[in-house]
Amino acid sequence: MDATPSRSLSERNTIRFVLDGEVIELRQVDPTLTVLTYLRETLRRTGTKEGCAEGDCGACTVVLADLRNQRVRFRAINACIQFVPTLDGKALITVESLRAPDGRLHPVQQAMVEAHASQCGFCTPGIVMSLFALYKSESPPSRQRLNDVLAGNLCRCTGYRPIIEAAAMMYQKGSETTDAALPWMHQAFSDADEVGAGERELVEQLNTLDRRTSLAIHGERHFIAPTTVDELAVLVHRAPGAHLLAGGTDVGLWVTKQHQDLEAIIYLGEIEALRRVNVTDQDIDVGAAVTLTEVYQTLTHYYPELDELLRRFASPPIRNVATLGGNIANGSPIGDSMPALIVLGARLILRHGDQRREIALEDFYLGYRHTALAPGEFIERIRIPIHVADHHVRAYKIAKRFDQDISAVCGAYHLTLEGNVVSHLRICYGGMAATPLRAYQCEQALIGNAWTEASVTAAMTRLDGDYTPLTDMRASEAYRRLVAKNLLRRFFLDTYTPASS
């Protein structure tokens, strides 16, 4: 299969982004050059550190700024797995960018100093950048929100108490500074319609960056960023061997960890139609390039019971760029979104050229990292039903760490009762098989029966017929079997009410 996308007369070959008020133009860039390597080795901005090179430790955290409804959106991301061409049309903010002309520290930095929130300092720039993104995006948050924001930043020597104290203090430090000459980045988030002059200038700069034509870099490696779904369909049809890039949180590891040579990349991040979420009375319609952060905000509005699971999925810098379409197409048996989406009855819209077909998510996985996608076909949209009838939805994740860990077992459940009788039940587990898989035998043992401890206890044994889990570094086969059963019991205890029996 051909892996080289063809050239187009409407392409441009220059990457343009804003850095510290200046528009940077890059040509002849290796498409798989990471932002971290570019910052450290080309710009000599060594405040951004390399720790794990896989998006786990947060030492490399920088902030991307782009436009949403003519307001600047700030997102903390991992520079170590972000490719430089994906900066096109955005602004890049590093820890060096926070420096005021007179040398004064940013309120986030000043709070870190006064709270004694740094020891060796290696992780500190990344923590500062995660907090900066929060400082510019939200009003003073709760302690729980601060914990969630910092879930992607590891600190091995300071301890998190002073870091959390600094996070709570930074807004106060910002309010104490009234000098109008300080950069706009020193001003905390405001939901007022009017923004400061500095931010207006950034909005104007971002508006001038040409993103109407496809970015295309051709050399030893090829990178094309189409701007329409139709153009994407043509490219994928002509070059079915090219790698589709959305957030890069998995593809980036192919480069930084596996040292793969990616000959051709087609980037989905510039296609506006794939970055939309449309909600109807029946479903949540999600474009394949919508980030997990955006999807989860909508999903938890309709299914608040999924909040903990979705907050524990990876970390904020990962969720800020990773996409739901990419997470699904990845085909991993331990993708935590999949069990929840499967029990909700999610369906995929697949496209090949001008043709579309619809498939249930549970039928999409054929084997370990083997999906139903045909050559030249891609995921265009994901449709998640909105269940308005009385129903119970839960999802539980079991892992060695609370945050930023791969599940040993992830269980999801969707139950509807008529009185005390189970009329509808879908159960799905991740980590129990080569793919996320429904527990059909267990479901059938409960449907039509009373929702009681006795019936659930009897049905738990049917899970042994649904799954044959492996033993690996995360858990043994026996542990996974026991946990799967206990999670079903937990679901029963969470949803059972004596008055219904």
N, C-alpha and C positions, 0 to 999 in steps of 0.2 A: 504494500500500500504506500502511496506517495505521502511523504511527511512534509513537503515543502509547499507552503501557500503561494499562489501565483501573485504577481505584481498587479497593481492597479494604477491608472493615471491620476486618481484622486488622492493618492497616498501622500503623506508628508513624513520626513525622516528625522525630524528634530524633536527631542524631548524638551519641553518647556515647563518649568515650575518656579515658584517663588521661594527664595531663601533670604531671610533678613531684609525684606523690602526690595530685593533685586531679582529680576527675572533671569534665571539660569537657563542657558540653551546648551544641550548636549547632542552631539552627533557621533556616529561610529562607536556606540556603546555596546558592550557585550550584554545581550538581553538578560542573562542570568547573573549579572553583577549585582550583589546585594547592596542595599542602602548602607548597611554597616561598613562594608569594605570600602565603598565609595567615600563615606565620611572620614574614615580613619586613614586610608591610604592615599586618597586623592586630595581631599580638603584639609587633612590633618586635624580634623575635629575629633580629638581623642577623648573628649568627655563622654562620648557614647562608647560603652564598654562591650567587649565580647566575653560572654560567660559560657553558655551552653551551645550557642549557635543552632538552636532548634526551637526557640520561642518559649522556653520554660522558665528561665530565671529572671527575665526582665531587666537585666543590666544594660541591654541595648535599646531600651524604650525611647522612642522619639514620638513626636506628635505630628499627625497630618491634619491640615486644615483645608476644607473644601466648602463649596456653597450648597446650602439647602434653603430654597425660597429666599435667596438673596441675603441670608445670614450665614456667618461663618460657623461651620461645625468643626469641633476639635475632637480628634480621636487618637488615643494612645495606641501605638502599634509596636511590634517587634521589628527593628531594623535588620536583624540578622537573617530573616527569611523573606524580606520584602525586596523584590527586584526593582532596580532603578527605573525602568520604563514605566512602572505603575505610578511614579510620582507625577507623571504628565498631567498638567492642568490643576495641580494642587499646590499648597504651600507646605514646606517642610520646616518644622521648628525643632531645634536641638537645644540641649542644655546651655550651649554657648549663646543661643538666641535670646535668653532671658536677661542677659547682662544689660543694665542701664548705661547710658552714655557716661554718667559720672561715676560708674563703678558700683553703685548701690545694688544690693542683692534683691532679687525678686521676693515678694512676700512669702512664697512657698519656701524658698531657700532660707530666708531669715527665720521663719518658724522652725525649720529643721535645725538651725544653729542653736536657737534659744531653748529648744526642747531637748538638746543633746541627743539628737536622733541619728547620729552617724558616728561610727567608730573607724573601721578600716576605710570606708568611703567608696569601695568598689561598686556597691549596689546603689549608692546615693543618687547619682545622676538619673538613673532609671526611675527611682522612686519619685524624685522631683518632677520628672516629666509626666508620670501617671497622675500625680496630684495637680500639676499644672492643667492638664486636660480637664480634670474635675473642676478646678477653680474657675475655668473659663466656660464651663458648660452647665453648672448647677448651682443653686443656692446652697448655703451650708447644710450638708446632709446629716443623716443619722449615723450613729456608731456602726450599725450593721452595714449601711451603704459604704462607709469608709473601709470596712473590712473587705467588702466585695471588690471595691476599686483596686485595693492593694493585693488582691489574690494572685496576681501575675508577677509580683515583685518579691523575690526571695532575698532575705537578709539573714546571714548566718552568725553575726556577732553582736549586733546592736540590741536585738529584741524589739518586738513590735509595739510595746507600750509607748515609748517616746515617739515613735513614728506616727502612731495614731494621734498622740497629743499634738504633734506638729501639724497634722492634717486638720485637726479641729481649730488650731490656732491661726492658720494661714489667712482665713477670711478677716480675722481681727487685724492682722498685720496689714492687710490690704486697705482696710477702712481707715487705719491710722495715717495712711499716706495720701495727702491731698495735693501733692505737687503736680500741677497740670502738665509740666514738662516731661514727666516720666513716660516711658513707652506705654502704649495702650495695653500691652500684654500684662502690665502690672495691675490693671483694673479688673476687679472680680466680675463674675457673670452678672448680667442684668437682663431681665426679660422685657425691658422697655423697648418700644419700637425704635427709638433713636439710639444709634450706636456712636461711639467716639470717632473722632477724625481719623485716628490711626487704623481702626477697623474698617472704616469706610474706604480708606485708601487700599487696604488689602482686598476688599470686595471688588473694587474697580480693577485692580491688577488681575485678579482671578477671572474677571469677565473678559479681559483682553486676550487671554490665552486661547488659541484656536483649538477647539475640540470637535469641530463639525466634520472634519475629514479624518480618515483613519490614520493612526500612527503606524508606520511600518519601518522596521529596521531589517535590512538585508545584508548579510555578510556570511561569515562561517556559520552563524546561527541566525534564525529568522524570528522576528517578533511582529505580530500584527494585532492591532487593537481596533476591530470594526466598531462602527457606531450604530448599526441597525441589526435587528435579528435576521432580516433577509440576507444581509451581507455575510453574517456569521454562518447561515445555512449554506451559502455558496462556498465559503472557505472550507467548512468542515467536510462538505461533499467532495470538494476537489482534493483535499489533503486529509483524509481520514486518519492518517498516522500522526498528525500534529497533536501536541499536548494542549488541552484546554486548561487555561489558567484563570481562576477566579480570585480567591483570597490568597492563595499560595502557601497556606499553612501546612499543606502536605507536600505540594510540588517543591516548595522551598527546601524541604529536607532531602529531596532527591539530589539536590545540588550540594548542600552543605554537609550532609552526612554520607550519602551514597556516592557522591562525586559523579553523578550521571551527566552525560553530555546531551543536553536537550537540543536537538537540531532545529526544531520549529515549535513555536508557542503561539497560540491564538488566545488573546486576552479578552475576557468577557466584561471587564469592569467599566468600559465606556459605553455600554449599551443601555440607554436610559430605560427602555421597555423591560429589560431584565432586572432592573433595580427598583421595581415598583411592587407594592403590596396593595391589592384591591380587596376590599371586604364587601361581601353581599350578605343577603339574609341566609344564604345556604352555606357559604364557605369562605375561607381565607385563601385568596389566590396570590401565590408568592412567586415572583420572578426568580429564576435560577441564580441570579447574581446578587440577591438581597443578602445583606450580612446577617449573621446570627443575632447580633445585637438588635437589629431592627425587627427581625422575625419574632424573636422572643418577647419583645415588648408587646406586640400584637397578640401573640399566642397566649401569654399569661393574662391578658385582659379577659379573654374568653374562658381560659382554663387556669385560674389562679392556683389550682392544686399542683401545677407543674413548676411552680416558681423555684423551689429549691433545686430540683433536678437541673433546670436550665441555668441557674446561677452557678452550679458546680460544673457545668460543661466547660472545660478548658479554663481560660482566664479572660478578663476584659480585653487586653490587647489582641488576643487571638480572635475572640468573638467580634471584635470591631472590623476585622477584614475577612474572616472565614465566612463562607456562604452556605446556605442550606442546600443549594443545588450541588455544590462541591462535596459537602458532607455526605449526601446521598450517593452521588456518583462514585465516591471513593470505595464504597463496597465493604467497609470495615465491619467485622462482626461485633465490634464493641463501640460503635457510634451511638452515643447516648440519646440522640434525637430519635433514632429509628424506632425503638420499641414504643415510645409514646405516640409517634405519628402513625404507626401501624395499627395500634388499638383504636385510634380515632378514625381510621378508615381513609387515610391520605391516599391520593392518586397523583400520578405523574403524567404530564403532557410531554411526550417525546416528539422531536421533530427531525425529519430527514428530508433535506431539500424543501419542497413545497408541501410535503405530506406530514400530517400529524397523527399520532395515535395516543390513546389513553390507556394506562395500565395501573393496576393497584400497586402500591408500594410494596406490599408483602410478596407480590409476584415478580418484583424487579430483580431480586437476588437469586441467582441460580447456583452459586457455590462460593467458596472463599474468594473474595474480591473478583467475582465473576458476575456480571450483571446482564440484563436483557438488552442492553444497548447494541444495536447493529453497527457495523462500520459506517462512519459518516453521519451517525445519529447522535443527538445530544438532548439533555433535559432542558426544556424551555420553561416550564412552570410546574409548581407544586400546588395542589388543591387540598386544603385541610377542612373537612366538614365542621360546621358549627352545630353542635347538638343542643337543641333548645329544650328537649324533653327532660324530665327528671332523670338525672344520670349521675354516676359516680366515676370520677377519673382520678387515678393516682399513678405516680411513678416513683420508684425508689432506686437509689444508686448505692452499691456497696463497693468500697474501695479502701485501700490502706491509708490514704489521706483524705481529708474532707475536701480540700480544694485541689484543683489541677492534677488529678490523677485519673488513670485509666480504670474503668470498672472491672471488678472481678465478675460481678453479676449486676445487671440492670433490669428491673422488672417493671412492666407497665400494665395497667388494668383499666378496663372500661365496662361498667356494669349498669344495667337498667333493671329495676325491680317492678313487678306488678304485685302490689301488696308486699308479701314477703317471698314471692316466687321470682326466681331469676328468669327474666324474659330475654335478656341480651347480655352476652359476656364475651369480651375479647381479652386474651392474655398473651403477652409477648415478652420474651426475654432476650437480652443481649448478653454475650459472653458465654452462652451455654451451648453454642453450636457454631458452625462455620459461617453462618449468617444470622442476623436477627430473625427469630423464628417464633411463630405462634404456638401455643400449647393447646392443640386441637383436642386431644384426648381429655385433658383436664377441663376444658370448656364444656365439652359434651357431657361430662359427668355432673356438671352443675346446672346447665340450662334446663329449665322445667322443674327444678327441685327447689325446696325452701332454702333460703339464705341463712343457714344455721351453722353453728360450730361443728356439729356432727357431719353435715354434708360437705363442708369445706375440708375437714380432716380426712374424710374418705377420698375426696378428689385430689388431695395433695399427693397421694400415692401414684396417681395417674401421670404426674410429671416425670416419673422415671421412664415411662414409655414415650414421652414426648422428646426427651433430650438424652444425649450421650455426651456429656461434657468432657473436655480434656483436662489434664493436669499440666499446669505450666507455672511460670515464676510468680504469677499473681494469686493462684489458688489451686487447690487439688480438686479432682473430680468429686470426691466425697463432700468437700466443703461446698462446692457449687450446688450440688443436689440438695444439701441441707438448707442452704441459704434461699434457694428458689422456693422451697416449701414454706420456709418461715416468712418470706415476703408475702406469699399468698395469705398466710395466717394474719400477718400485719394488715393487709388490705381488708380482710374481713373485720378485724377489730376496729379499723378506722371508719368502716361504713355501716357496721351493724348497730341497730338500735332495738333494744328489747321491746319497745312499743310496737314494732313491726312484726313481731313473731306471734 
